[in-house]
């Protein structure tokens, strides 16, 4: 029995080794197949919180901190049946409350594992895990926060672009593609001459032509006068790595962030099929207007079964109507400023 058990254990070990060593799948033209549904849902975020002193966590630290995540407690509280006899909630004196119940949030329940390490931020350069912002970028960050909380706009153009359903919130669509508080999923479609990204949050679509090399891809960028949402992107292969270069991001998106981008910005994304279940994703941001140096982030995209579905942002959404109507009603009150 001991001999048989030892042989069985050896066979399982060899099988696992072979499975791990299997190359990533390739498509009909021999390139690593990036097609499928992928997710970057995680407790890891773009910048490193001040509570973390280094770029990585041990497995025990990652599990302990994840277990104490306050969103879990909020979701558990919100999932309890409400009291039909409780009456109206107390006045908030103009304070802005939560946009929706925490039970709908899906921000992940673990920290991301990148290159075998639990990461405290996507940013790896600079070493502090923070965007190396200029004074202008810091001002833009304050302005973006104020725009997100705007309750007295004169028109819809003064509201945040994601509130206007123009782009997904929190940098979901890219460039670089960031995880959100829910809907942190993407569908990729790779063809011989294009790479298509369907973003679940906001349901934006990036259709990126693939050229023969870097020079051809850079020459294929459109004129600077065109600045689409999520930017002007072209791509090329460097061996088994798909490289995407994006310039000319729409100025409204570039000023709103969370990755602030000017007309001088260039974002370079790199996708490598690491295994049957993972894509290694990294991006570098160069923008002398908003950052004191180029900075770089690393991420793991994990394969999902199933599909993503349309995020119909405006369907049944009365937020903008309510905000604009409330602002006009406030202006009509006696004593309001003209």
Order of alpha helices (4+ residues) and beta strands (2+ residues): alpha-beta-beta-alpha-alpha-beta-beta-beta-alpha-beta-beta-beta-alpha-beta-beta-alpha-beta-beta-beta-alpha
